[in-house]
Amino acid sequence: MTRILITGGRGFLGRNLAAHLQERKDCETTVFDREDSAEDLKRWMLESDVIFHLAGVNRPQNLIEFETGNAGLTAHICQFLQENRRSPKIVFSSSIQVELDNPYGASKEKAENALRRFASETGACVRIYRLKNLFGKWCRPNYNSVTATFCHNIANDLPIAVSDPARELDLSYVDDVVAAFLAEIDGRETAGETGADIQSYRIQLGDLAGRIQAFHEMRTTLTLPDFAEWFNRALYATYLSYVPPEARQHNLEIKSDARGSLAEFIKQKHFGQVFVSRTNPGITRGNHYHHTKTEKFFVVEGDGLIRMRAVGGGSVQEYSVTGSAYQVIDIPPGFTHSITNVGLGEMVTLFWSSEMFDPNRPDTYYLPVDFVAQQKSLSLESA
């Protein structure tokens, strides 16, 4: 059993790390934060195999707190461990601000130096991560993360301020950082080695705001972002964590007529779209074909009959489907097709189309499956 101590364990990064560590059966995790005493910290340090030193100060009321909360606390940890002949592995969350000329960066650099001396004098393994602007769930908005502020404000219909849309940011996702930290538990690096680089994403401030705003508008546009891009998945997950409970439920636009009802669910340029319909008994939908667009039909409730035939002629193929069987029927291009509710109750069908509907290029042409005259005409012309 590996004994883990997280300083700053109730902060943004510490909370995410602690949540992941709870899922590991081979670790015993203790969290230290400002609510705990100095004696608690000493006792837990003596019992730890790995210390994730995440505690620090970044928005103090007085600049002296940088010195005490960053450099001072780290030096105290190193001194106590050395006096007690303890050399646990230490993983330290530093900052790219070290490379800049400001009080925060200077205090982080002093903390780094204290850890390097500790590693040199004791042989302990110290890993230093200079983290960039972090984002992810549980980050405090309107504090020191523009991503958290944008997500919170847009999710709650509050205004945001974009000072310079062209300003570039380097962002790192909290789960990417946590993954690197978890790998440190089993790592066998040499003493004093600097931590690996964390994946980062460069983005302009205006683009960041625009993407988050597009997430917010998904309730009406239904248009998904390109989730093939990992950054979009991470950013959307972050945004969704700030949506208030009352806004997590939203209604779809329902189009109703004598046949039943239909509603679009989600769509995306490279994915196509998904929609759902309710069809009354005896009603037939479809009787059209596509040249390039393809579809999948999935009856989830009720009983249906799907029929199709080639546009140029040929026999009609029929497929009986029922909601209890979880059957999917593929609709190829060049086949006119229909679906009929042959049951006694309502039929619920899930449809997927390979293209988002484009009114300027619908690729949908009316032709009844049983239009024999049209079939004969096409056969004579081809002869």
C-alpha positions, 0 to 999 in steps of 0.5 A: 500500500502506497501512502499518499499525502496531498498538500492543498488537497481541497483546492482545484488541482488537489480535489481532482487528484484526490478524487482519482486516487480514491479509485485506486485500491493500492493507495491510502490518501491523506489530504492536508489543507489550510483547515488542518494544523501544522502538527497534522502536516508533520505527522502525515509527512512522517507516514507518507511515501509520496507527497504531492505538494500542491499547496500555495498562494496565488492571489494574496491580499499581501505580497508577503504571503507569496513568500510564506505560502510558497517558498516558506512552506516548501522550505519548512517541508524540506527541513522537517523531512531532512531533520527526521531522515525521511526522503519520500518522493515529492511531486511539486506543482510549480508554474510557468510564472517562474519564467516571468519577473513577478512576485508569484513566479519568484516565490515559486522559483525559491520553492523549486530551489529548496526542493532541488537542494533537498533532493541533492542532499538526501537522494530523494526523488523530486519532480517539478511540474511548471504548470500552465493555465489549468482548466477543468471541473471544480475550478473557482470562477472569477478568481484566477482562471479565465476559462472557469470564469467564461464557463461559469458566466456563460452557463449562467447567462452572465456577461463576460469581458474579452479584453483582447480577442487575439490574445493567446493563452496556453491551457492545460486540462486538469485530467491531463495533469492528474494522469501525469501525477498518477504515473509518478506513483509507480515511476522510478525516476532518478533523484532531482529529475524535473517532471514531464511536460503536460499537454497544453493547448494554445488558443486565442481568447476570442476563440475560447469565448466563442467555443464556450458560447457555442456550447451554451447555444447547443440547447437550441442549435443541437449542433455538437462541436468536433469531438475528434479534437480532445481539447473540445471534449475537455472544454465541453466537459468543463463548461457542462460542470458549471451549468446550473441544475435547472438548466440541465434539462431542456426541451426539443422542438417538436413537429407534429401532424396527423402522422405523429411527431418528430424532433431533432436530437443532436447533429454535427457536420462530420457526424450527421444527425439523430432525430426521433419520431412517434408514429401513430398506428397504420401510418407510413413515413418516408417513401423517398430516396437519397443519392448520397445520404445514408440512414439507420432506422432503430425502432425502440418501441412498437412494431414496424415494417421497413420496405425498400426497393432500388430506384431503377426497379426490382423487388421490394425488400421488407424488414419487420422490426420490433422495439423489444429486439434492438434491430437496426436497418441500414438504408443505402443510397438509391433505394426508396424506402418507407417505415409503417407502424403495423402495431396497435400502439404508438411506434417510437423510432430513432433515426440517424442520417449521415448528413445534417439536413441542408435545405439548399441540398436536401438530397431527398426525393419523393418516390413511393416504394410501390410506384410500379408505373415509375418502375416500369417506365425506368425499365423501358428507358433503360432498355 
